[in-house]
Amino acid sequence: MTSIRNKCVLITGGASGIGRIMGRVALEKGARKVIVWDINQQNIDKTLAEYAAPERTAGYRVDVADNDAVAAAYARTRSECGDTDILVNCAGIITGNKTFDKQSLEEIVRTMEVNALAPMALCLQVLPDMIARDSGHICNISSAAGMIANPRMSVYAASKWAVVGWSDSVRIELCEARSRVRITTIAPYYIGTGMFEGVRSRLMPILDPEKTARKIIRAIERERGFRGIPWGFHLIRFVQGILPTAWFDCIIGRWCGIYSTMNHFTGRKQQSL
């Protein structure tokens, strides 16, 4: 079991959505320090004010897509707040619901940088320290889109597939090394934070942010290697494995409406989890 009490918790994308909620939950569970990394300084200030625990919180404006900025921010974070015991890679973006042929190279690069490369870059900073201490926990927030392809979100799906494969590979490496450092990969369905505003879902309800954040924290505490949210998501993966592709496309994709969920997507102006 991983205890939150007396631990230093670093959350990227921590000034909005489920990141902000997880920070609050961590404080409720007795975290020694909750550190918020976010690209939006106004949201950082608002989040820290809401936490109302200045001695137990800190915030840093960081563009996680900038590798040099990540390295500098981690060095400063470690100097001012101590070792990171729990890292939650929560920052993420989605640029729209265009089909792939209408994506720009800039949109593709930015999505891959924030969603896929940034967690790796930060882990390269944090993981060696954890391995040296033989203690720590890293939680990487992927997406259900990282396991099931969906039209009108191909680049987002690609970035989240990358997170699933990378994160679980690191988990296995640490297990084989008999390390006590733990990795948890989270794959949630659409969450009602505003990031996926306009999404319409018939098969499964849009997830409640508060409940989802608490389930993620619980998965960290229980040292789950992989957690799909909701549980029914795993049934879809099972069906995907046994049905021919054409049947899955028809039954789950079209009849159950999975492939049309993004048709009315609008999102929000500042896209972060």
N, C-alpha and C positions, 0 to 999 in steps of 0.2 A: 504494500500500500504506500502511496505517496501522500504525505500530509502537507496541507497548505500552511498550517500554523508555523509561524516564525520563519517562513520562507520569503525569499525575494523573487517576485514574479514580474517578468518583463513581457508586455503585450504590444505587438505591433498593430497598427490600425486600432489602437486602444481608446481613441477619443470619439468613437461613434459606434452604432450598432451593437453587435454582440460583444465586441471587444470592450466597450465601455461597461457593459453589464457584467462581463467576467471579472473585470477589475473590481467592481463593487462587491461581487460575490466572494472574491479572494480576500478582500478586507473583512467581510463578515466572518470568514473562516479563520481569521487571525493571522493573515500574512504580515510579515515584518515590514515589507515594502512592496508597493505596487508601482511599477514604472510604466508610464504611457509613452509610446512612440507613435507619432502621427505626423502627417504632412501639413495639417491644418492647425495653426497656432491658436486660433480663436476657439476651436473645438477642444484643444488641450486645456486651455484656461477654464473653459466651461466645465469640463469633466472633473478637473481637480477641485474646482469650487463645489461641485455636487458631492464629491467624495468627502469633503470637509474633514480631511485628516492630513494636514500639511506635513506633519512629522513622519507620516507613513507612506507618502506618495511623492512622485516626481514625474515631470513631463519633459520630453525633448522633441523638438521639431526635426524630423528626419524624413528625407525622401529615400525610401528603402530601395529604390531602383538605382541609386547612386552608390556604387560599391565603396568609394572612398569615404563618402558621408557615413555609411554604415560602420566602417571600421573606426572612424573618428568618434562617432556617437557611442559605440560600444566601449571604447577606451575611456571616454568621459563618464559613461554610466557606471562602469566598474569602479572607477576612481572615486566617484561621489556616493555610490550606493552599495558598493560591495559586490561580491560574486552573485551571478544570476543562478538561482536554484531551479526555477521553472520558466521556460520560454514558450510563449504562445505566438506562433506565426499566423496572425489573423488578417493582416493587411491584404486587400485585394481590390481589383477593379474589373468592370465590364464596360466596354465602350459603346455598345449598342446592339441592335438585333438585325444587323445587315447580314445577307448571305456572304459567303467567303469571297466571291468574285468582286464584291463591292467594298471590301476592306482595304484600307491603306496600309502600306508597309509600316508607317509610323504607329498606327494603332496596334498592329501585330507585335512590333518590338516592345512597345510600352506595356502591353498586356503580359507578354512573356517575362519581361523584366520584373514587374511588380509581383505577379502571381507565382511564377516558377523560380526565377533566378534569385530574387531577393531572399526568400527563406533559406536557400542554399548558402548565399553569401553570409548571412547572419549566423547560420549554424557553423560555418567555418571559423567564426570568431568565438562562439560560445562553447561549441562541443569539445575542443581540446582542453579547456579549463575543467569542464565537467568530467572528462575522462581522467584527467590528472587527479581530481578529487574522488573519483569513482562514485560520483553522486550527481544526480540532476535528472530533469525531465523536460523533454521537448515535445510540444504538441503542435502539429502542422494541420491547419484547416484547409482541407481540399473542398470537394463538392461532390454531390451525386453526379454532376456532369463530368466528374473525373472517372466515372465508371461506366456511364451510359451516354452514348453520343446523342446529341440533340441538334436539330437544325436551327439556324439563326444564332448560334452561339459557338461556332466551330473553334474560334481562336481561344475563347474562354475555356471551352472544354479541353483543348489541347494543353493549356497551361495547367489545368487541374489534374489531367491525366499524368502530367509530368510530376506533380507533387505526390500523387499516390505512389507511383513507381519508385521515385527517389526516397520518399519518407520510409516506406516499408523495407526498402533495401538497406537503409541505414539501421533500421530496427534489427534486421537479421544479422548485420555485421556486428552490432553491439552484443547481441545474444551469443554469437559464435566466439566473441572475445571474452565472454563471461563478465562483461561490464555490468555495473549496477545502474548505469545511465539508461533511462527508459525513453522510448519514442511512442507517441500516440498519433495516429492518423485519423482525422475526422472527415466524414463525407456527408454533410447535411443536404437535405432537399432545399428548395427555395425558402428563405427566411423573410418574414415580414418586417424588414428594417428600413425599407424604402429603396434599397439598392436594386431590387427587382420589381419596382413599381410597375404595375400594368400586367404582370404575369397572371395568366389564368390557368388554374389547375383543376381537372376533374377527378383524376385518379386518387390523389392524396392532397390533404389540406396544406396551405401555406403554413410554415412552422412559426410558432410563437417565439419571439426573441428571448424572453425571460426564461422560458422552459428550456429552450435549446442551449442557452448559455450555461444553465445549471447542469444539463446533461453532459456538456463538454467537460466542465469542472469535475463532475463525478467520474467521467471516463479517465481523466488524469489521476484522480485519487485512487481508482481501482487498477491503474496501470494497464488499461486496455490497449492492445496493439492497434486495433482498428475498430472504429465505431461509426456505423451508418445511422443516420437519423432521418426519419423514424425507422423503427425496426422493419417495417414492411418493405423498405427499400431493398433489403436483402432478398426478399421473395422475387422482386423484379429481376435482380441479378441471377437468381436461380432459373427463372423462366428464360432469361436471355441465354443461359448456357445450354438449355435443352431444346429450345425451339430453333428451327431453321430461320435464317435471317429474314427472309420474306414474311414468314409467319409472325415473327416478333414485330417487324415494322407495321404489319397490318393490325395485330391484336393490341399490342401495347402502345405502339406509336400513333396509329390513327384512331382505332376504336376507343381506346382509353384516353386519348388526347395528349399524350406526352409530347408528341412532335409539333403540337400547335401551341404549347404553353407560352412561347416567346413572341407569338404573332402580334400581340398588343403591348409589348414591352415599351415603357417610357423611361424607366430608371429615374435617377436624380442627378442633379448637376454635378455634385461632388461625389464620385463613386468610390466608396470605401466600405468595407465590412464593419 
